[in-house]
Amino acid sequence: MNLSLWPRVREPFVDWGYRGLRGLASSLGLELEVVARPYAGVRGVWVRERTFAWLGRNRRLAKDYEANPGVSEAWVYLGMLRLLVKRLARAA
């Protein structure tokens, strides 16, 4: 590994999964700082990511086909409407 590409990296912070790499890091002249707490994440991110995944299942929303942003917005509404109707039909 060529550390000259990253001259400012001297003490990287890692989680518990990387604690076994201390020997490798010391041979490279680095000292790993193992973070005690796991990364908590940003609240609500998974909700947005899940929604984008649902929208991506619609063929017209999987790629950026539309030149007009208004048409793309309409397809987003139609995609979410389809999901809502499907859920309502399942609940009834």
MMTF fields as JSON, N, C-alpha, C and O atoms, coordinates in Angstrom:
{
  "mmtfVersion": "1.0.0",
  "mmtfProducer": "UNKNOWN",
  "numBonds": 367,
  "numAtoms": 368,
  "numGroups": 92,
  "numChains": 1,
  "numModels": 1,
  "chainsPerModel": [1],
  "groupsPerChain": [92],
  "chainIdList": ["A"],
  "bondAtomList": [4, 2, 8, 6, 12, 10, 16, 14, 20, 18, 24, 22, 28, 26, 32, 30, 36, 34, 40, 38, 44, 42, 48, 46, 52, 50, 56, 54, 60, 58, 64, 62, 68, 66, 72, 70, 76, 74, 80, 78, 84, 82, 88, 86, 92, 90, 96, 94, 100, 98, 104, 102, 108, 106, 112, 110, 116, 114, 120, 118, 124, 122, 128, 126, 132, 130, 136, 134, 140, 138, 144, 142, 148, 146, 152, 150, 156, 154, 160, 158, 164, 162, 168, 166, 172, 170, 176, 174, 180, 178, 184, 182, 188, 186, 192, 190, 196, 194, 200, 198, 204, 202, 208, 206, 212, 210, 216, 214, 220, 218, 224, 222, 228, 226, 232, 230, 236, 234, 240, 238, 244, 242, 248, 246, 252, 250, 256, 254, 260, 258, 264, 262, 268, 266, 272, 270, 276, 274, 280, 278, 284, 282, 288, 286, 292, 290, 296, 294, 300, 298, 304, 302, 308, 306, 312, 310, 316, 314, 320, 318, 324, 322, 328, 326, 332, 330, 336, 334, 340, 338, 344, 342, 348, 346, 352, 350, 356, 354, 360, 358, 364, 362],
  "bondOrderList": [1, 1, 1, 1, 1, 1, 1, 1, 1, 1, 1, 1, 1, 1, 1, 1, 1, 1, 1, 1, 1, 1, 1, 1, 1, 1, 1, 1, 1, 1, 1, 1, 1, 1, 1, 1, 1, 1, 1, 1, 1, 1, 1, 1, 1, 1, 1, 1, 1, 1, 1, 1, 1, 1, 1, 1, 1, 1, 1, 1, 1, 1, 1, 1, 1, 1, 1, 1, 1, 1, 1, 1, 1, 1, 1, 1, 1, 1, 1, 1, 1, 1, 1, 1, 1, 1, 1, 1, 1, 1, 1],
  "groupList": [{"groupName": "MET", "atomNameList": ["N", "CA", "C", "O"], "elementList": ["N", "C", "C", "O"], "formalChargeList": [0, 0, 0, 0], "bondAtomList": [1, 0, 2, 1, 3, 2], "bondOrderList": [1, 1, 2], "singleLetterCode": "M", "chemCompType": "L-PEPTIDE LINKING"}, {"groupName": "ASN", "atomNameList": ["N", "CA", "C", "O"], "elementList": ["N", "C", "C", "O"], "formalChargeList": [0, 0, 0, 0], "bondAtomList": [1, 0, 2, 1, 3, 2], "bondOrderList": [1, 1, 2], "singleLetterCode": "N", "chemCompType": "L-PEPTIDE LINKING"}, {"groupName": "LEU", "atomNameList": ["N", "CA", "C", "O"], "elementList": ["N", "C", "C", "O"], "formalChargeList": [0, 0, 0, 0], "bondAtomList": [1, 0, 2, 1, 3, 2], "bondOrderList": [1, 1, 2], "singleLetterCode": "L", "chemCompType": "L-PEPTIDE LINKING"}, {"groupName": "SER", "atomNameList": ["N", "CA", "C", "O"], "elementList": ["N", "C", "C", "O"], "formalChargeList": [0, 0, 0, 0], "bondAtomList": [1, 0, 2, 1, 3, 2], "bondOrderList": [1, 1, 2], "singleLetterCode": "S", "chemCompType": "L-PEPTIDE LINKING"}, {"groupName": "TRP", "atomNameList": ["N", "CA", "C", "O"], "elementList": ["N", "C", "C", "O"], "formalChargeList": [0, 0, 0, 0], "bondAtomList": [1, 0, 2, 1, 3, 2], "bondOrderList": [1, 1, 2], "singleLetterCode": "W", "chemCompType": "L-PEPTIDE LINKING"}, {"groupName": "PRO", "atomNameList": ["N", "CA", "C", "O"], "elementList": ["N", "C", "C", "O"], "formalChargeList": [0, 0, 0, 0], "bondAtomList": [1, 0, 2, 1, 3, 2], "bondOrderList": [1, 1, 2], "singleLetterCode": "P", "chemCompType": "L-PEPTIDE LINKING"}, {"groupName": "ARG", "atomNameList": ["N", "CA", "C", "O"], "elementList": ["N", "C", "C", "O"], "formalChargeList": [0, 0, 0, 0], "bondAtomList": [1, 0, 2, 1, 3, 2], "bondOrderList": [1, 1, 2], "singleLetterCode": "R", "chemCompType": "L-PEPTIDE LINKING"}, {"groupName": "VAL", "atomNameList": ["N", "CA", "C", "O"], "elementList": ["N", "C", "C", "O"], "formalChargeList": [0, 0, 0, 0], "bondAtomList": [1, 0, 2, 1, 3, 2], "bondOrderList": [1, 1, 2], "singleLetterCode": "V", "chemCompType": "L-PEPTIDE LINKING"}, {"groupName": "GLU", "atomNameList": ["N", "CA", "C", "O"], "elementList": ["N", "C", "C", "O"], "formalChargeList": [0, 0, 0, 0], "bondAtomList": [1, 0, 2, 1, 3, 2], "bondOrderList": [1, 1, 2], "singleLetterCode": "E", "chemCompType": "L-PEPTIDE LINKING"}, {"groupName": "PHE", "atomNameList": ["N", "CA", "C", "O"], "elementList": ["N", "C", "C", "O"], "formalChargeList": [0, 0, 0, 0], "bondAtomList": [1, 0, 2, 1, 3, 2], "bondOrderList": [1, 1, 2], "singleLetterCode": "F", "chemCompType": "L-PEPTIDE LINKING"}, {"groupName": "ASP", "atomNameList": ["N", "CA", "C", "O"], "elementList": ["N", "C", "C", "O"], "formalChargeList": [0, 0, 0, 0], "bondAtomList": [1, 0, 2, 1, 3, 2], "bondOrderList": [1, 1, 2], "singleLetterCode": "D", "chemCompType": "L-PEPTIDE LINKING"}, {"groupName": "GLY", "atomNameList": ["N", "CA", "C", "O"], "elementList": ["N", "C", "C", "O"], "formalChargeList": [0, 0, 0, 0], "bondAtomList": [1, 0, 2, 1, 3, 2], "bondOrderList": [1, 1, 2], "singleLetterCode": "G", "chemCompType": "PEPTIDE LINKING"}, {"groupName": "TYR", "atomNameList": ["N", "CA", "C", "O"], "elementList": ["N", "C", "C", "O"], "formalChargeList": [0, 0, 0, 0], "bondAtomList": [1, 0, 2, 1, 3, 2], "bondOrderList": [1, 1, 2], "singleLetterCode": "Y", "chemCompType": "L-PEPTIDE LINKING"}, {"groupName": "ALA", "atomNameList": ["N", "CA", "C", "O"], "elementList": ["N", "C", "C", "O"], "formalChargeList": [0, 0, 0, 0], "bondAtomList": [1, 0, 2, 1, 3, 2], "bondOrderList": [1, 1, 2], "singleLetterCode": "A", "chemCompType": "L-PEPTIDE LINKING"}, {"groupName": "THR", "atomNameList": ["N", "CA", "C", "O"], "elementList": ["N", "C", "C", "O"], "formalChargeList": [0, 0, 0, 0], "bondAtomList": [1, 0, 2, 1, 3, 2], "bondOrderList": [1, 1, 2], "singleLetterCode": "T", "chemCompType": "L-PEPTIDE LINKING"}, {"groupName": "LYS", "atomNameList": ["N", "CA", "C", "O"], "elementList": ["N", "C", "C", "O"], "formalChargeList": [0, 0, 0, 0], "bondAtomList": [1, 0, 2, 1, 3, 2], "bondOrderList": [1, 1, 2], "singleLetterCode": "K", "chemCompType": "L-PEPTIDE LINKING"}],
  "groupTypeList": [0, 1, 2, 3, 2, 4, 5, 6, 7, 6, 8, 5, 9, 7, 10, 4, 11, 12, 6, 11, 2, 6, 11, 2, 13, 3, 3, 2, 11, 2, 8, 2, 8, 7, 7, 13, 6, 5, 12, 13, 11, 7, 6, 11, 7, 4, 7, 6, 8, 6, 14, 9, 13, 4, 2, 11, 6, 1, 6, 6, 2, 13, 15, 10, 12, 8, 13, 1, 5, 11, 7, 3, 8, 13, 4, 7, 12, 2, 11, 0, 2, 6, 2, 2, 7, 15, 6, 2, 13, 6, 13, 13],
  "groupIdList": [1, 2, 3, 4, 5, 6, 7, 8, 9, 10, 11, 12, 13, 14, 15, 16, 17, 18, 19, 20, 21, 22, 23, 24, 25, 26, 27, 28, 29, 30, 31, 32, 33, 34, 35, 36, 37, 38, 39, 40, 41, 42, 43, 44, 45, 46, 47, 48, 49, 50, 51, 52, 53, 54, 55, 56, 57, 58, 59, 60, 61, 62, 63, 64, 65, 66, 67, 68, 69, 70, 71, 72, 73, 74, 75, 76, 77, 78, 79, 80, 81, 82, 83, 84, 85, 86, 87, 88, 89, 90, 91, 92],
  "secStructList": [7, 7, 4, 4, 4, 7, 6, 6, 7, 1, 1, 7, 3, 3, 7, 4, 4, 4, 4, 4, 4, 2, 2, 2, 2, 2, 2, 6, 6, 7, 7, 7, 3, 3, 7, 1, 1, 7, 7, 7, 7, 7, 6, 6, 2, 2, 2, 2, 2, 2, 2, 2, 2, 2, 2, 2, 6, 1, 2, 2, 2, 2, 6, 6, 7, 7, 1, 1, 2, 2, 2, 2, 2, 2, 2, 2, 2, 2, 2, 2, 2, 2, 2, 2, 2, 2, 2, 2, 2, 2, 2, 7],
  "xCoordList": [0.848, 0.0, 0.893, 1.838, 0.591, 1.39, 0.773, -0.202, 1.345, 0.795, 1.144, 0.622, 2.019, 2.338, 1.136, 1.097, 0.163, -1.056, -1.918, -2.687, -1.791, -2.569, -1.622, -1.527, -0.928, 0.094, -0.48, 0.234, -1.738, -2.312, -2.89, -3.227, -3.012, -3.572, -2.476, -1.51, -2.632, -1.668, -2.346, -1.75, -3.574, -4.282, -5.745, -6.609, -6.025, -7.413, -8.283, -7.831, -9.525, -10.513, -11.222, -11.686, -11.306, -11.958, -12.933, -12.849, -13.862, -14.777, -14.209, -13.082, -14.978, -14.499, -14.138, -13.333, -14.705, -14.413, -12.985, -12.503, -12.288, -10.93, -9.868, -8.698, -10.227, -9.256, -8.161, -7.098, -8.392, -7.377, -6.3, -5.322, -6.448, -5.482, -4.415, -3.71, -4.29, -3.309, -1.888, -1.073, -1.578, -0.236, 0.079, 1.176, -0.877, -0.689, -0.533, 0.32, -1.351, -1.277, 0.061, 0.639, 0.559, 1.841, 2.984, 3.956, 2.888, 3.934, 3.914, 4.925, 2.783, 2.674, 2.966, 2.947, 3.233, 3.518, 2.273, 2.315, 1.175, -0.084, -0.444, -0.026, -1.211, -1.748, -3.266, -3.827, -3.928, -5.385, -6.01, -5.567, -7.03, -7.818, -9.156, -9.987, -9.37, -10.616, -11.666, -11.484, -12.758, -13.833, -14.632, -14.994, -14.902, -15.587, -17.044, -17.522, -17.742, -19.158, -19.298, -18.553, -20.231, -20.474, -21.156, -21.759, -21.048, -21.655, -23.169, -23.773, -23.782, -25.226, -26.012, -27.175, -25.4, -26.091, -26.926, -27.086, -27.446, -28.283, -29.731, -30.151, -30.474, -31.855, -32.711, -32.703, -33.433, -34.369, -33.789, -34.524, -32.494, -31.893, -32.462, -32.722, -32.655, -33.139, -34.535, -34.893, -35.334, -36.686, -36.596, -37.326, -35.706, -35.543, -34.956, -35.411, -33.96, -33.338, -34.336, -34.341, -35.176, -36.191, -37.183, -37.594, -37.565, -38.512, -37.916, -38.6, -36.649, -36.004, -35.883, -35.972, -35.683, -35.628, -36.987, -37.06, -38.057, -39.395, -39.651, -40.214, -39.236, -39.443, -38.614, -39.043, -37.446, -36.581, -37.139, -36.67, -38.138, -38.754, -39.706, -40.149, -40.027, -40.849, -39.93, -38.899, -40.309, -39.438, -39.075, -37.921, -40.03, -39.757, -38.916, -38.32, -38.859, -38.076, -36.719, -35.894, -36.482, -35.21, -34.068, -32.937, -34.345, -33.343, -33.895, -35.093, -33.021, -33.435, -33.762, -32.931, -34.975, -35.381, -35.919, -35.736, -36.564, -37.343, -36.464, -35.541, -36.766, -36.054, -36.699, -36.026, -37.991, -38.733, -38.843, -39.358, -38.375, -38.468, -39.903, -40.154, -40.839, -42.237, -42.769, -43.566, -42.334, -42.75, -42.154, -42.825, -40.897, -40.271, -41.008, -41.207, -41.407, -42.15, -43.488, -43.912, -44.151, -45.429, -45.245, -46.095, -44.148, -43.887, -43.605, -43.953, -42.979, -42.759, -44.101, -44.322, -44.994, -46.328, -47.073, -47.716, -46.986, -47.664, -47.068, -47.796, -45.765, -45.123, -45.541, -45.814, -45.595, -46.014, -47.509, -47.936, -48.306, -49.735, -49.958, -50.821, -49.184, -49.279, -48.957, -49.64, -47.93, -47.555, -48.658, -48.971, -49.244, -50.307, -51.546, -52.128, -51.95, -53.128, -52.889, -53.796, -51.69, -51.361, -51.478, -51.987, -51.011, -51.12, -52.567, -52.98, -53.333, -54.736, -55.526, -56.393, -55.236, -55.937, -55.592, -56.444, -54.357, -53.943, -54.611, -54.943, -54.814, -55.407, -56.918, -57.501, -57.548, -59.015, -59.485, -60.688],
  "yCoordList": [-1.175, 0.0, 1.236, 1.332, 2.152, 3.36, 4.465, 5.101, 4.685, 5.698, 7.117, 8.072, 7.271, 8.625, 9.277, 10.497, 8.471, 9.03, 9.73, 10.632, 9.313, 9.887, 10.324, 9.639, 11.429, 11.819, 12.206, 12.142, 12.601, 13.056, 11.918, 12.123, 10.735, 9.604, 9.003, 8.434, 9.133, 8.568, 7.733, 6.778, 8.069, 7.343, 7.17, 7.923, 6.18, 5.998, 5.415, 4.59, 5.851, 5.318, 4.153, 4.279, 3.026, 1.841, 1.281, 1.598, 0.441, -0.205, -1.565, -1.906, -2.326, -3.589, -4.611, -5.505, -4.506, -5.473, -5.417, -6.392, -4.299, -4.127, -4.247, -3.977, -4.637, -4.651, -5.691, -5.586, -6.689, -7.697, -7.226, -7.942, -6.056, -5.537, -4.654, -3.934, -4.698, -3.836, -4.153, -3.244, -5.443, -5.823, -5.269, -4.761, -5.361, -4.817, -3.308, -2.741, -2.666, -1.208, -0.771, 0.214, -1.485, -1.085, -1.287, -0.531, -2.299, -2.478, -1.359, -1.096, -0.706, 0.432, 1.758, 2.812, 1.702, 2.932, 3.649, 4.847, 2.936, 3.519, 2.951, 1.849, 3.7, 3.207, 3.292, 4.381, 2.137, 2.106, 2.527, 2.114, 3.343, 3.733, 3.017, 3.384, 1.994, 1.225, 1.977, 2.234, 2.327, 3.083, 2.14, 1.039, 2.576, 1.719, 1.475, 0.343, 2.509, 2.362, 2.12, 2.703, 1.277, 1.11, 2.354, 3.14, 2.512, 3.643, 3.562, 2.555, 4.615, 4.618, 4.964, 4.581, 5.672, 6.045, 7.297, 7.8, 7.779, 8.966, 8.51, 7.644, 9.088, 8.667, 8.928, 10.031, 7.928, 8.069, 7.837, 7.901, 7.567, 7.374, 6.135, 6.146, 5.071, 3.828, 3.993, 3.299, 4.902, 5.134, 5.734, 5.323, 6.698, 7.303, 6.307, 6.222, 5.562, 4.589, 3.514, 3.089, 3.076, 2.079, 2.632, 1.923, 3.897, 4.515, 4.608, 4.327, 4.999, 5.064, 3.675, 3.536, 2.658, 1.289, 0.882, 0.245, 1.242, 0.936, 1.648, 1.067, 2.903, 3.645, 3.053, 3.063, 2.544, 1.959, 0.695, 0.263, 0.092, -1.111, -0.777, -1.68, 0.506, 0.929, 1.162, 1.825, 0.62, 0.653, 2.07, 2.337, 2.966, 4.33, 5.123, 6.135, 4.676, 5.394, 4.751, 5.306, 3.588, 2.911, 3.664, 3.634, 4.323, 5.128, 6.533, 6.769, 7.448, 8.836, 9.059, 9.556, 8.688, 8.785, 10.165, 10.621, 10.819, 12.011, 13.258, 13.448, 14.093, 15.361, 16.446, 17.377, 16.326, 17.32, 16.852, 15.762, 17.642, 17.232, 17.051, 16.256, 17.777, 17.625, 16.238, 15.68, 15.69, 14.34, 13.323, 12.372, 13.525, 12.631, 12.682, 11.656, 13.881, 14.025, 13.3, 12.66, 13.401, 12.711, 11.197, 10.511, 10.668, 9.235, 8.811, 7.7, 9.683, 9.379, 9.275, 8.35, 10.223, 10.165, 8.9, 8.251, 8.553, 7.347, 6.088, 5.155, 6.065, 4.909, 4.74, 3.623, 5.829, 5.744, 5.447, 4.752, 5.961, 5.654, 4.166, 3.548, 3.604, 2.169, 1.36, 0.381, 1.763, 1.072, 1.187, 0.215, 2.377, 2.599, 1.769, 1.151, 1.752, 0.978, -0.509, -1.223, -0.973, -2.379, -2.736, -3.802, -1.849, -2.089, -2.041, -2.858, -1.089, -0.994, -2.215, -2.701, -2.713, -3.896, -5.123, -5.983, -5.206, -6.336, -6.279, -7.319, -5.065, -4.902, -5.131, -5.486, -4.931, -5.056, -6.481, -6.731],
  "zCoordList": [0.0, 0.0, 0.0, 0.782, -0.86, -0.991, -0.135, -0.536, 1.037, 1.94, 1.525, 2.098, 0.537, 0.083, -0.598, -0.761, -0.991, -1.585, -0.546, -0.878, 0.715, 1.81, 2.923, 3.942, 2.76, 3.746, 5.104, 6.104, 5.168, 6.437, 7.268, 8.434, 6.7, 7.436, 8.303, 7.794, 9.605, 10.542, 11.619, 12.116, 11.991, 13.04, 12.631, 13.081, 11.779, 11.338, 12.445, 13.239, 12.483, 13.417, 12.739, 11.605, 13.427, 12.869, 13.895, 15.082, 13.43, 14.368, 14.776, 14.414, 15.516, 16.08, 15.015, 15.277, 13.828, 12.778, 12.277, 11.701, 12.479, 11.973, 13.058, 12.787, 14.258, 15.346, 15.142, 15.755, 14.301, 14.024, 13.068, 12.849, 12.5, 11.532, 12.163, 11.455, 13.462, 14.124, 13.684, 13.527, 13.482, 13.036, 11.666, 11.435, 10.75, 9.411, 9.464, 8.781, 10.269, 10.373, 10.952, 10.492, 11.949, 12.541, 11.556, 11.581, 10.683, 9.671, 8.64, 7.989, 8.49, 7.574, 8.263, 7.628, 9.557, 10.291, 10.769, 11.048, 10.867, 11.323, 12.684, 13.039, 13.431, 14.692, 14.612, 14.494, 14.676, 14.578, 15.893, 16.965, 15.804, 16.967, 16.849, 16.018, 17.681, 17.64, 18.442, 19.632, 17.789, 18.42, 19.313, 18.898, 20.535, 21.508, 21.128, 21.207, 20.721, 20.37, 18.879, 18.092, 18.475, 17.042, 16.473, 17.204, 15.178, 14.489, 14.618, 14.246, 15.141, 15.37, 14.11, 13.983, 13.19, 11.974, 12.164, 13.277, 11.073, 11.092, 11.148, 10.38, 12.044, 12.26, 11.022, 10.475, 10.594, 9.487, 8.109, 7.123, 8.002, 6.684, 6.011, 4.808, 6.777, 6.175, 5.599, 4.647, 6.159, 5.633, 4.234, 3.332, 4.054, 2.731, 1.742, 0.602, 2.168, 1.275, 0.857, -0.298, 1.782, 1.475, 0.455, -0.463, 0.616, -0.312, -1.707, -2.691, -1.803, -3.119, -3.742, -4.962, -2.927, -3.452, -4.008, -5.059, -3.318, -3.821, -5.139, -6.068, -5.218, -6.461, -7.592, -8.746, -7.275, -8.292, -8.911, -9.964, -8.273, -8.832, -9.98, -10.69, -10.173, -11.301, -12.499, -12.384, -13.628, -14.8, -15.228, -15.563, -15.221, -15.68, -14.694, -15.062, -13.449, -12.445, -12.195, -11.469, -12.788, -12.578, -13.253, -12.768, -14.343, -15.056, -15.241, -15.085, -15.571, -15.755, -17.231, -17.991, -17.626, -19.018, -19.381, -20.51, -18.46, -18.781, -18.881, -18.09, -19.86, -20.014, -19.163, -18.721, -18.937, -18.168, -16.713, -16.465, -15.752, -14.349, -13.864, -12.958, -14.455, -14.071, -14.396, -13.642, -15.506, -15.885, -14.915, -14.517, -14.539, -13.556, -12.223, -11.573, -11.827, -10.572, -10.651, -9.688, -11.801, -11.974, -11.877, -11.311, -12.42, -12.324, -10.891, -10.493, -10.116, -8.697, -7.981, -7.2, -8.248, -7.639, -8.062, -7.238, -9.339, -9.814, -9.183, -8.845, -9.029, -8.404, -6.957, -6.517, -6.213, -4.815, -4.713, -3.79, -5.643, -5.664, -5.914, -5.291, -6.816, -7.088, -5.836, -5.533, -5.117, -3.884, -2.833, -2.145, -2.712, -1.737, -2.06, -1.169, -3.332, -3.733, -3.497, -3.07, -3.769, -3.545, -2.063, -1.715, -1.2, 0.243, 0.719, 1.541, 0.206, 0.606, 0.146, 0.873, -1.049, -1.555, -0.719, -0.495, -0.262, 0.564, 1.935, 2.504, 2.475, 3.804, 3.791, 4.815, 2.64, 2.563, 2.481, 2.411]
}
